[in-house]
């Protein structure tokens, strides 16, 4: 799995951080997403997919590539 984020689409809701704090964080000044781990371990795949699906800005993309 490979995770990418589009900071331009992020609205700073923080749902991704609440769901997967090992993968996502937020900038202190404006709340925009910070990707901490673009290739999270298999144990995190489900929660990362959930974070992508509930992102109100559709800022998180998940690819199943190696």
PDB file of N, CA, C and O in Angstrom, chain B, residues numbered from 101:
ATOM      1  N   UNK B 101       0.840  -1.180   0.000  1.00  0.00           N
ATOM      2  CA  UNK B 101       0.000   0.000   0.000  1.00  0.00           C
ATOM      3  C   UNK B 101       0.882   1.240   0.000  1.00  0.00           C
ATOM      4  O   UNK B 101       1.890   1.313   0.703  1.00  0.00           O
ATOM      5  N   UNK B 102       0.473   2.214  -0.811  1.00  0.00           N
ATOM      6  CA  UNK B 102       1.143   3.514  -0.811  1.00  0.00           C
ATOM      7  C   UNK B 102       0.078   4.587  -0.594  1.00  0.00           C
ATOM      8  O   UNK B 102      -0.969   4.580  -1.242  1.00  0.00           O
ATOM      9  N   UNK B 103       0.362   5.506   0.326  1.00  0.00           N
ATOM     10  CA  UNK B 103      -0.559   6.577   0.674  1.00  0.00           C
ATOM     11  C   UNK B 103       0.012   7.894   0.167  1.00  0.00           C
ATOM     12  O   UNK B 103       1.205   8.159   0.313  1.00  0.00           O
ATOM     13  N   UNK B 104      -0.847   8.716  -0.429  1.00  0.00           N
ATOM     14  CA  UNK B 104      -0.454  10.069  -0.814  1.00  0.00           C
ATOM     15  C   UNK B 104      -1.518  11.027  -0.311  1.00  0.00           C
ATOM     16  O   UNK B 104      -2.676  10.650  -0.132  1.00  0.00           O
ATOM     17  N   UNK B 105      -1.116  12.260  -0.087  1.00  0.00           N
ATOM     18  CA  UNK B 105      -2.069  13.291   0.334  1.00  0.00           C
ATOM     19  C   UNK B 105      -1.922  14.506  -0.574  1.00  0.00           C
ATOM     20  O   UNK B 105      -0.834  14.814  -1.059  1.00  0.00           O
ATOM     21  N   UNK B 106      -3.042  15.186  -0.793  1.00  0.00           N
ATOM     22  CA  UNK B 106      -3.067  16.423  -1.558  1.00  0.00           C
ATOM     23  C   UNK B 106      -3.373  17.543  -0.562  1.00  0.00           C
ATOM     24  O   UNK B 106      -4.529  17.767  -0.201  1.00  0.00           O
ATOM     25  N   UNK B 107      -2.340  18.231  -0.130  1.00  0.00           N
ATOM     26  CA  UNK B 107      -2.511  19.281   0.877  1.00  0.00           C
ATOM     27  C   UNK B 107      -3.479  20.363   0.413  1.00  0.00           C
ATOM     28  O   UNK B 107      -4.154  20.984   1.234  1.00  0.00           O
ATOM     29  N   UNK B 108      -3.552  20.594  -0.889  1.00  0.00           N
ATOM     30  CA  UNK B 108      -4.443  21.605  -1.428  1.00  0.00           C
ATOM     31  C   UNK B 108      -5.917  21.269  -1.240  1.00  0.00           C
ATOM     32  O   UNK B 108      -6.758  22.167  -1.221  1.00  0.00           O
ATOM     33  N   UNK B 109      -6.237  19.988  -1.101  1.00  0.00           N
ATOM     34  CA  UNK B 109      -7.620  19.553  -0.892  1.00  0.00           C
ATOM     35  C   UNK B 109      -7.977  19.430   0.589  1.00  0.00           C
ATOM     36  O   UNK B 109      -9.156  19.390   0.941  1.00  0.00           O
ATOM     37  N   UNK B 110      -6.975  19.369   1.446  1.00  0.00           N
ATOM     38  CA  UNK B 110      -7.203  19.144   2.872  1.00  0.00           C
ATOM     39  C   UNK B 110      -7.917  20.336   3.504  1.00  0.00           C
ATOM     40  O   UNK B 110      -7.523  21.486   3.309  1.00  0.00           O
ATOM     41  N   UNK B 111      -8.973  20.044   4.263  1.00  0.00           N
ATOM     42  CA  UNK B 111      -9.714  21.113   4.946  1.00  0.00           C
ATOM     43  C   UNK B 111      -9.405  21.155   6.445  1.00  0.00           C
ATOM     44  O   UNK B 111      -9.978  21.966   7.172  1.00  0.00           O
ATOM     45  N   UNK B 112      -8.502  20.284   6.910  1.00  0.00           N
ATOM     46  CA  UNK B 112      -8.067  20.323   8.302  1.00  0.00           C
ATOM     47  C   UNK B 112      -9.036  19.720   9.297  1.00  0.00           C
ATOM     48  O   UNK B 112      -8.982  20.050  10.482  1.00  0.00           O
ATOM     49  N   UNK B 113      -9.922  18.844   8.846  1.00  0.00           N
ATOM     50  CA  UNK B 113     -10.913  18.243   9.743  1.00  0.00           C
ATOM     51  C   UNK B 113     -10.271  17.363  10.815  1.00  0.00           C
ATOM     52  O   UNK B 113     -10.775  17.282  11.935  1.00  0.00           O
ATOM     53  N   UNK B 114      -9.166  16.707  10.476  1.00  0.00           N
ATOM     54  CA  UNK B 114      -8.438  15.904  11.456  1.00  0.00           C
ATOM     55  C   UNK B 114      -8.938  14.493  11.656  1.00  0.00           C
ATOM     56  O   UNK B 114      -8.431  13.781  12.523  1.00  0.00           O
ATOM     57  N   UNK B 115      -9.912  14.070  10.885  1.00  0.00           N
ATOM     58  CA  UNK B 115     -10.445  12.714  11.030  1.00  0.00           C
ATOM     59  C   UNK B 115      -9.353  11.679  10.786  1.00  0.00           C
ATOM     60  O   UNK B 115      -9.295  10.662  11.478  1.00  0.00           O
ATOM     61  N   UNK B 116      -8.500  11.929   9.819  1.00  0.00           N
ATOM     62  CA  UNK B 116      -7.434  10.974   9.499  1.00  0.00           C
ATOM     63  C   UNK B 116      -6.496  10.789  10.692  1.00  0.00           C
ATOM     64  O   UNK B 116      -6.050   9.676  10.973  1.00  0.00           O
ATOM     65  N   UNK B 117      -6.201  11.884  11.391  1.00  0.00           N
ATOM     66  CA  UNK B 117      -5.303  11.824  12.543  1.00  0.00           C
ATOM     67  C   UNK B 117      -5.948  11.036  13.683  1.00  0.00           C
ATOM     68  O   UNK B 117      -5.277  10.266  14.369  1.00  0.00           O
ATOM     69  N   UNK B 118      -7.236  11.230  13.878  1.00  0.00           N
ATOM     70  CA  UNK B 118      -7.938  10.489  14.933  1.00  0.00           C
ATOM     71  C   UNK B 118      -7.974   8.991  14.621  1.00  0.00           C
ATOM     72  O   UNK B 118      -7.858   8.162  15.524  1.00  0.00           O
ATOM     73  N   UNK B 119      -8.135   8.651  13.346  1.00  0.00           N
ATOM     74  CA  UNK B 119      -8.215   7.240  12.960  1.00  0.00           C
ATOM     75  C   UNK B 119      -6.843   6.570  12.891  1.00  0.00           C
ATOM     76  O   UNK B 119      -6.689   5.429  13.328  1.00  0.00           O
ATOM     77  N   UNK B 120      -5.863   7.260  12.355  1.00  0.00           N
ATOM     78  CA  UNK B 120      -4.551   6.646  12.116  1.00  0.00           C
ATOM     79  C   UNK B 120      -3.424   7.614  12.490  1.00  0.00           C
ATOM     80  O   UNK B 120      -2.747   8.143  11.608  1.00  0.00           O
ATOM     81  N   UNK B 121      -3.218   7.848  13.781  1.00  0.00           N
ATOM     82  CA  UNK B 121      -2.197   8.810  14.210  1.00  0.00           C
ATOM     83  C   UNK B 121      -0.763   8.385  13.907  1.00  0.00           C
ATOM     84  O   UNK B 121       0.147   9.212  13.967  1.00  0.00           O
ATOM     85  N   UNK B 122      -0.548   7.109  13.584  1.00  0.00           N
ATOM     86  CA  UNK B 122       0.787   6.666  13.200  1.00  0.00           C
ATOM     87  C   UNK B 122       1.101   6.990  11.742  1.00  0.00           C
ATOM     88  O   UNK B 122       2.254   6.931  11.314  1.00  0.00           O
ATOM     89  N   UNK B 123       0.066   7.332  10.993  1.00  0.00           N
ATOM     90  CA  UNK B 123       0.223   7.588   9.564  1.00  0.00           C
ATOM     91  C   UNK B 123       0.030   9.072   9.225  1.00  0.00           C
ATOM     92  O   UNK B 123       0.681   9.594   8.321  1.00  0.00           O
ATOM     93  N   UNK B 124      -0.867   9.747   9.956  1.00  0.00           N
ATOM     94  CA  UNK B 124      -1.199  11.138   9.654  1.00  0.00           C
ATOM     95  C   UNK B 124      -1.003  12.038  10.883  1.00  0.00           C
ATOM     96  O   UNK B 124      -1.167  11.607  12.025  1.00  0.00           O
ATOM     97  N   UNK B 125      -0.654  13.280  10.616  1.00  0.00           N
ATOM     98  CA  UNK B 125      -0.590  14.316  11.640  1.00  0.00           C
ATOM     99  C   UNK B 125      -1.112  15.595  10.991  1.00  0.00           C
ATOM    100  O   UNK B 125      -1.474  15.594   9.814  1.00  0.00           O
ATOM    101  N   UNK B 126      -1.150  16.680  11.755  1.00  0.00           N
ATOM    102  CA  UNK B 126      -1.598  17.958  11.233  1.00  0.00           C
ATOM    103  C   UNK B 126      -0.604  19.041  11.581  1.00  0.00           C
ATOM    104  O   UNK B 126       0.014  19.021  12.645  1.00  0.00           O
ATOM    105  N   UNK B 127      -0.457  19.992  10.666  1.00  0.00           N
ATOM    106  CA  UNK B 127       0.405  21.148  10.943  1.00  0.00           C
ATOM    107  C   UNK B 127      -0.232  21.968  12.057  1.00  0.00           C
ATOM    108  O   UNK B 127      -1.453  22.115  12.111  1.00  0.00           O
ATOM    109  N   UNK B 128       0.599  22.497  12.938  1.00  0.00           N
ATOM    110  CA  UNK B 128       0.107  23.279  14.070  1.00  0.00           C
ATOM    111  C   UNK B 128      -0.560  24.585  13.634  1.00  0.00           C
ATOM    112  O   UNK B 128      -1.547  25.010  14.235  1.00  0.00           O
ATOM    113  N   UNK B 129      -0.029  25.211  12.605  1.00  0.00           N
ATOM    114  CA  UNK B 129      -0.520  26.540  12.251  1.00  0.00           C
ATOM    115  C   UNK B 129      -1.859  26.553  11.526  1.00  0.00           C
ATOM    116  O   UNK B 129      -2.642  27.486  11.705  1.00  0.00           O
ATOM    117  N   UNK B 130      -2.143  25.530  10.705  1.00  0.00           N
ATOM    118  CA  UNK B 130      -3.388  25.568   9.935  1.00  0.00           C
ATOM    119  C   UNK B 130      -4.160  24.243   9.896  1.00  0.00           C
ATOM    120  O   UNK B 130      -5.229  24.171   9.289  1.00  0.00           O
ATOM    121  N   UNK B 131      -3.632  23.205  10.532  1.00  0.00           N
ATOM    122  CA  UNK B 131      -4.340  21.923  10.600  1.00  0.00           C
ATOM    123  C   UNK B 131      -4.261  21.067   9.358  1.00  0.00           C
ATOM    124  O   UNK B 131      -4.900  20.017   9.295  1.00  0.00           O
ATOM    125  N   UNK B 132      -3.496  21.488   8.368  1.00  0.00           N
ATOM    126  CA  UNK B 132      -3.378  20.717   7.130  1.00  0.00           C
ATOM    127  C   UNK B 132      -2.619  19.417   7.409  1.00  0.00           C
ATOM    128  O   UNK B 132      -1.690  19.376   8.215  1.00  0.00           O
ATOM    129  N   UNK B 133      -3.041  18.368   6.720  1.00  0.00           N
ATOM    130  CA  UNK B 133      -2.502  17.023   6.936  1.00  0.00           C
ATOM    131  C   UNK B 133      -1.000  16.954   6.658  1.00  0.00           C
ATOM    132  O   UNK B 133      -0.478  17.613   5.759  1.00  0.00           O
ATOM    133  N   UNK B 134      -0.335  16.140   7.455  1.00  0.00           N
ATOM    134  CA  UNK B 134       1.067  15.772   7.251  1.00  0.00           C
ATOM    135  C   UNK B 134       1.095  14.255   7.158  1.00  0.00           C
ATOM    136  O   UNK B 134       0.588  13.570   8.047  1.00  0.00           O
ATOM    137  N   UNK B 135       1.675  13.730   6.106  1.00  0.00           N
ATOM    138  CA  UNK B 135       1.798  12.286   5.939  1.00  0.00           C
ATOM    139  C   UNK B 135       3.069  11.817   6.646  1.00  0.00           C
ATOM    140  O   UNK B 135       4.176  12.205   6.272  1.00  0.00           O
ATOM    141  N   UNK B 136       2.900  10.986   7.661  1.00  0.00           N
ATOM    142  CA  UNK B 136       4.034  10.488   8.438  1.00  0.00           C
ATOM    143  C   UNK B 136       4.616   9.201   7.864  1.00  0.00           C
ATOM    144  O   UNK B 136       5.811   8.938   8.002  1.00  0.00           O
ATOM    145  N   UNK B 137       3.771   8.405   7.222  1.00  0.00           N
ATOM    146  CA  UNK B 137       4.217   7.097   6.728  1.00  0.00           C
ATOM    147  C   UNK B 137       3.487   6.788   5.429  1.00  0.00           C
ATOM    148  O   UNK B 137       2.310   6.431   5.441  1.00  0.00           O
ATOM    149  N   UNK B 138       4.194   6.928   4.302  1.00  0.00           N
ATOM    150  CA  UNK B 138       3.549   6.697   3.004  1.00  0.00           C
ATOM    151  C   UNK B 138       3.377   5.212   2.689  1.00  0.00           C
ATOM    152  O   UNK B 138       2.640   4.857   1.769  1.00  0.00           O
ATOM    153  N   UNK B 139       4.045   4.350   3.437  1.00  0.00           N
ATOM    154  CA  UNK B 139       3.912   2.900   3.233  1.00  0.00           C
ATOM    155  C   UNK B 139       3.675   2.217   4.589  1.00  0.00           C
ATOM    156  O   UNK B 139       4.558   1.533   5.107  1.00  0.00           O
ATOM    157  N   UNK B 140       2.481   2.407   5.154  1.00  0.00           N
ATOM    158  CA  UNK B 140       2.205   1.825   6.471  1.00  0.00           C
ATOM    159  C   UNK B 140       2.154   0.304   6.426  1.00  0.00           C
ATOM    160  O   UNK B 140       1.858  -0.291   5.389  1.00  0.00           O
ATOM    161  N   UNK B 141       2.444  -0.312   7.558  1.00  0.00           N
ATOM    162  CA  UNK B 141       2.408  -1.762   7.665  1.00  0.00           C
ATOM    163  C   UNK B 141       1.001  -2.307   7.458  1.00  0.00           C
ATOM    164  O   UNK B 141       0.011  -1.582   7.560  1.00  0.00           O
ATOM    165  N   UNK B 142       0.941  -3.581   7.171  1.00  0.00           N
ATOM    166  CA  UNK B 142      -0.329  -4.230   6.851  1.00  0.00           C
ATOM    167  C   UNK B 142      -1.369  -4.072   7.956  1.00  0.00           C
ATOM    168  O   UNK B 142      -2.563  -3.992   7.670  1.00  0.00           O
ATOM    169  N   UNK B 143      -0.940  -4.027   9.194  1.00  0.00           N
ATOM    170  CA  UNK B 143      -1.871  -3.888  10.313  1.00  0.00           C
ATOM    171  C   UNK B 143      -2.646  -2.566  10.256  1.00  0.00           C
ATOM    172  O   UNK B 143      -3.720  -2.455  10.847  1.00  0.00           O
ATOM    173  N   UNK B 144      -2.115  -1.574   9.558  1.00  0.00           N
ATOM    174  CA  UNK B 144      -2.759  -0.262   9.472  1.00  0.00           C
ATOM    175  C   UNK B 144      -3.567  -0.067   8.190  1.00  0.00           C
ATOM    176  O   UNK B 144      -4.234   0.958   8.043  1.00  0.00           O
ATOM    177  N   UNK B 145      -3.525  -1.009   7.274  1.00  0.00           N
ATOM    178  CA  UNK B 145      -4.178  -0.826   5.977  1.00  0.00           C
ATOM    179  C   UNK B 145      -5.666  -0.533   6.098  1.00  0.00           C
ATOM    180  O   UNK B 145      -6.169   0.361   5.418  1.00  0.00           O
ATOM    181  N   UNK B 146      -6.378  -1.258   6.940  1.00  0.00           N
ATOM    182  CA  UNK B 146      -7.815  -1.065   7.084  1.00  0.00           C
ATOM    183  C   UNK B 146      -8.163   0.331   7.573  1.00  0.00           C
ATOM    184  O   UNK B 146      -9.060   0.976   7.031  1.00  0.00           O
ATOM    185  N   UNK B 147      -7.465   0.794   8.584  1.00  0.00           N
ATOM    186  CA  UNK B 147      -7.763   2.108   9.159  1.00  0.00           C
ATOM    187  C   UNK B 147      -7.338   3.234   8.210  1.00  0.00           C
ATOM    188  O   UNK B 147      -7.964   4.294   8.195  1.00  0.00           O
ATOM    189  N   UNK B 148      -6.294   3.017   7.429  1.00  0.00           N
ATOM    190  CA  UNK B 148      -5.878   4.022   6.439  1.00  0.00           C
ATOM    191  C   UNK B 148      -6.922   4.114   5.327  1.00  0.00           C
ATOM    192  O   UNK B 148      -7.256   5.211   4.882  1.00  0.00           O
ATOM    193  N   UNK B 149      -7.434   2.980   4.882  1.00  0.00           N
ATOM    194  CA  UNK B 149      -8.508   3.000   3.874  1.00  0.00           C
ATOM    195  C   UNK B 149      -9.741   3.723   4.420  1.00  0.00           C
ATOM    196  O   UNK B 149     -10.391   4.483   3.702  1.00  0.00           O
ATOM    197  N   UNK B 150     -10.055   3.483   5.686  1.00  0.00           N
ATOM    198  CA  UNK B 150     -11.189   4.163   6.310  1.00  0.00           C
ATOM    199  C   UNK B 150     -10.953   5.673   6.362  1.00  0.00           C
ATOM    200  O   UNK B 150     -11.851   6.456   6.052  1.00  0.00           O
ATOM    201  N   UNK B 151      -9.749   6.079   6.754  1.00  0.00           N
ATOM    202  CA  UNK B 151      -9.423   7.502   6.809  1.00  0.00           C
ATOM    203  C   UNK B 151      -9.583   8.150   5.433  1.00  0.00           C
ATOM    204  O   UNK B 151     -10.105   9.259   5.323  1.00  0.00           O
ATOM    205  N   UNK B 152      -9.139   7.461   4.396  1.00  0.00           N
ATOM    206  CA  UNK B 152      -9.287   7.989   3.037  1.00  0.00           C
ATOM    207  C   UNK B 152     -10.758   8.107   2.651  1.00  0.00           C
ATOM    208  O   UNK B 152     -11.162   9.077   2.010  1.00  0.00           O
ATOM    209  N   UNK B 153     -11.552   7.124   3.042  1.00  0.00           N
ATOM    210  CA  UNK B 153     -12.961   7.123   2.628  1.00  0.00           C
ATOM    211  C   UNK B 153     -13.799   8.165   3.357  1.00  0.00           C
ATOM    212  O   UNK B 153     -14.810   8.618   2.821  1.00  0.00           O
ATOM    213  N   UNK B 154     -13.405   8.554   4.561  1.00  0.00           N
ATOM    214  CA  UNK B 154     -14.184   9.544   5.319  1.00  0.00           C
ATOM    215  C   UNK B 154     -13.602  10.957   5.233  1.00  0.00           C
ATOM    216  O   UNK B 154     -14.168  11.886   5.810  1.00  0.00           O
ATOM    217  N   UNK B 155     -12.509  11.132   4.540  1.00  0.00           N
ATOM    218  CA  UNK B 155     -11.883  12.452   4.418  1.00  0.00           C
ATOM    219  C   UNK B 155     -12.834  13.405   3.691  1.00  0.00           C
ATOM    220  O   UNK B 155     -13.168  13.176   2.528  1.00  0.00           O
ATOM    221  N   UNK B 156     -13.275  14.479   4.371  1.00  0.00           N
ATOM    222  CA  UNK B 156     -14.236  15.378   3.731  1.00  0.00           C
ATOM    223  C   UNK B 156     -13.675  16.139   2.532  1.00  0.00           C
ATOM    224  O   UNK B 156     -14.432  16.572   1.663  1.00  0.00           O
ATOM    225  N   UNK B 157     -12.363  16.304   2.482  1.00  0.00           N
ATOM    226  CA  UNK B 157     -11.743  17.011   1.367  1.00  0.00           C
ATOM    227  C   UNK B 157     -11.270  16.096   0.255  1.00  0.00           C
ATOM    228  O   UNK B 157     -10.765  16.561  -0.767  1.00  0.00           O
ATOM    229  N   UNK B 158     -11.434  14.794   0.449  1.00  0.00           N
ATOM    230  CA  UNK B 158     -10.950  13.780  -0.502  1.00  0.00           C
ATOM    231  C   UNK B 158      -9.470  14.023  -0.795  1.00  0.00           C
ATOM    232  O   UNK B 158      -9.035  13.977  -1.945  1.00  0.00           O
ATOM    233  N   UNK B 159      -8.715  14.279   0.258  1.00  0.00           N
ATOM    234  CA  UNK B 159      -7.306  14.627   0.139  1.00  0.00           C
ATOM    235  C   UNK B 159      -6.366  13.430   0.249  1.00  0.00           C
ATOM    236  O   UNK B 159      -5.169  13.565  -0.004  1.00  0.00           O
ATOM    237  N   UNK B 160      -6.889  12.264   0.623  1.00  0.00           N
ATOM    238  CA  UNK B 160      -6.053  11.082   0.843  1.00  0.00           C
ATOM    239  C   UNK B 160      -6.305  10.073  -0.265  1.00  0.00           C
ATOM    240  O   UNK B 160      -7.449   9.724  -0.555  1.00  0.00           O
ATOM    241  N   UNK B 161      -5.226   9.607  -0.881  1.00  0.00           N
ATOM    242  CA  UNK B 161      -5.318   8.576  -1.910  1.00  0.00           C
ATOM    243  C   UNK B 161      -4.546   7.348  -1.451  1.00  0.00           C
ATOM    244  O   UNK B 161      -3.475   7.454  -0.853  1.00  0.00           O
ATOM    245  N   UNK B 162      -5.108   6.188  -1.741  1.00  0.00           N
ATOM    246  CA  UNK B 162      -4.475   4.922  -1.374  1.00  0.00           C
ATOM    247  C   UNK B 162      -4.301   4.102  -2.639  1.00  0.00           C
ATOM    248  O   UNK B 162      -5.247   3.903  -3.401  1.00  0.00           O
ATOM    249  N   UNK B 163      -3.085   3.631  -2.853  1.00  0.00           N
ATOM    250  CA  UNK B 163      -2.779   2.773  -3.980  1.00  0.00           C
ATOM    251  C   UNK B 163      -2.317   1.433  -3.451  1.00  0.00           C
ATOM    252  O   UNK B 163      -1.611   1.364  -2.444  1.00  0.00           O
ATOM    253  N   UNK B 164      -2.704   0.395  -4.111  1.00  0.00           N
ATOM    254  CA  UNK B 164      -2.317  -0.952  -3.662  1.00  0.00           C
ATOM    255  C   UNK B 164      -0.969  -1.394  -4.228  1.00  0.00           C
ATOM    256  O   UNK B 164      -0.570  -2.545  -4.048  1.00  0.00           O
ATOM    257  N   UNK B 165      -0.271  -0.498  -4.905  1.00  0.00           N
ATOM    258  CA  UNK B 165       1.048  -0.854  -5.444  1.00  0.00           C
ATOM    259  C   UNK B 165       2.007  -1.179  -4.316  1.00  0.00           C
ATOM    260  O   UNK B 165       1.892  -0.650  -3.210  1.00  0.00           O
ATOM    261  N   UNK B 166       2.966  -2.068  -4.613  1.00  0.00           N
ATOM    262  CA  UNK B 166       3.944  -2.554  -3.668  1.00  0.00           C
ATOM    263  C   UNK B 166       4.573  -1.508  -2.887  1.00  0.00           C
ATOM    264  O   UNK B 166       5.426  -1.793  -2.046  1.00  0.00           O
TER     265      UNK B 166
END
